[in-house]
Amino acid sequence: MVDEEFEQEVIEALTNASSKFGIPIKDIVGRCRRRDIVQARHAVWRTLNVCGYGYRRIARKFGVDVAAVARAVKKGNINVPRQN
């Protein structure tokens, strides 16, 4: 049940970021380092963290280092996608 909830939050965050930033979900979850894609990716991570998920869980889901997620979330100037 908890894993399903996390998966739903991930899908929702990805969908919102994709819509807000105009970036396809496949690019957000990919490895591209283009600035606009990285901003969308970081917004997803920040959203998940604000929803109560830890850096380690987010990092595992996206296949990245925990420190990368922590730096992105702590940056503070990330636009968090909002639902309409």
C-alpha positions as CSV (number, residue, x, y, z in Angstrom):
1,M,0.0,0.0,0.0
2,V,2.8,2.4,0.9
3,D,4.7,1.6,-2.3
4,E,1.6,2.2,-4.3
5,E,1.1,5.5,-2.7
6,F,4.7,6.5,-3.4
7,E,4.3,5.4,-7.1
8,Q,1.2,7.5,-7.4
9,E,3.0,10.5,-5.9
10,V,5.8,10.0,-8.4
11,I,3.5,9.8,-11.4
12,E,1.6,12.9,-10.2
13,A,4.8,14.9,-9.6
14,L,6.2,13.8,-13.0
15,T,2.9,14.7,-14.8
16,N,2.7,18.1,-13.1
17,A,6.3,18.9,-13.9
18,S,6.0,17.8,-17.5
19,S,3.0,20.0,-17.9
20,K,4.5,23.0,-16.1
21,F,7.9,22.9,-17.8
22,G,6.8,21.5,-21.2
23,I,9.3,18.6,-20.9
24,P,8.3,15.0,-21.7
25,I,8.3,12.6,-18.8
26,K,10.8,10.4,-20.5
27,D,13.3,13.3,-20.5
28,I,12.6,14.2,-16.9
29,V,13.5,10.6,-15.8
30,G,16.4,10.4,-18.2
31,R,20.0,11.4,-17.8
32,C,20.0,14.6,-19.9
33,R,21.7,17.5,-18.2
34,R,20.1,20.3,-20.2
35,R,19.2,23.1,-17.8
36,D,15.4,23.1,-18.4
37,I,15.2,19.3,-18.0
38,V,17.3,19.4,-14.9
39,Q,15.0,22.1,-13.4
40,A,12.0,19.9,-14.1
41,R,13.7,16.8,-12.6
42,H,14.7,18.8,-9.5
43,A,11.2,20.1,-9.1
44,V,9.9,16.5,-9.1
45,W,12.4,15.6,-6.4
46,R,11.5,18.6,-4.3
47,T,7.8,17.9,-4.6
48,L,8.4,14.3,-3.5
49,N,10.5,15.5,-0.6
50,V,7.8,18.1,0.5
51,C,5.3,15.2,0.4
52,G,7.4,13.5,3.1
53,Y,9.6,11.1,1.1
54,G,13.3,10.9,2.0
55,Y,16.3,11.6,-0.2
56,R,17.3,8.0,-0.2
57,R,13.9,6.7,-1.4
58,I,13.8,9.4,-4.1
59,A,17.3,8.7,-5.2
60,R,16.6,4.9,-5.5
61,K,13.5,5.6,-7.6
62,F,15.4,7.7,-10.1
63,G,18.7,5.8,-10.0
64,V,20.8,8.7,-8.8
65,D,23.1,9.4,-5.8
66,V,21.5,10.5,-2.6
67,A,23.7,13.5,-2.5
68,A,22.4,14.7,-5.9
69,V,18.8,14.6,-4.6
70,A,19.9,16.4,-1.3
71,R,21.7,19.2,-3.2
72,A,18.8,19.7,-5.6
73,V,16.2,19.8,-2.8
74,K,18.3,22.1,-0.5
75,K,19.0,24.5,-3.4
76,G,15.7,26.2,-2.5
77,N,15.0,28.0,-5.8
78,I,13.3,25.1,-7.4
79,N,9.9,25.7,-8.8
80,V,7.5,23.1,-7.3
81,P,4.8,22.1,-9.7
82,R,1.3,22.9,-8.4
83,Q,-1.9,21.2,-9.2
84,N,-4.7,23.3,-10.7
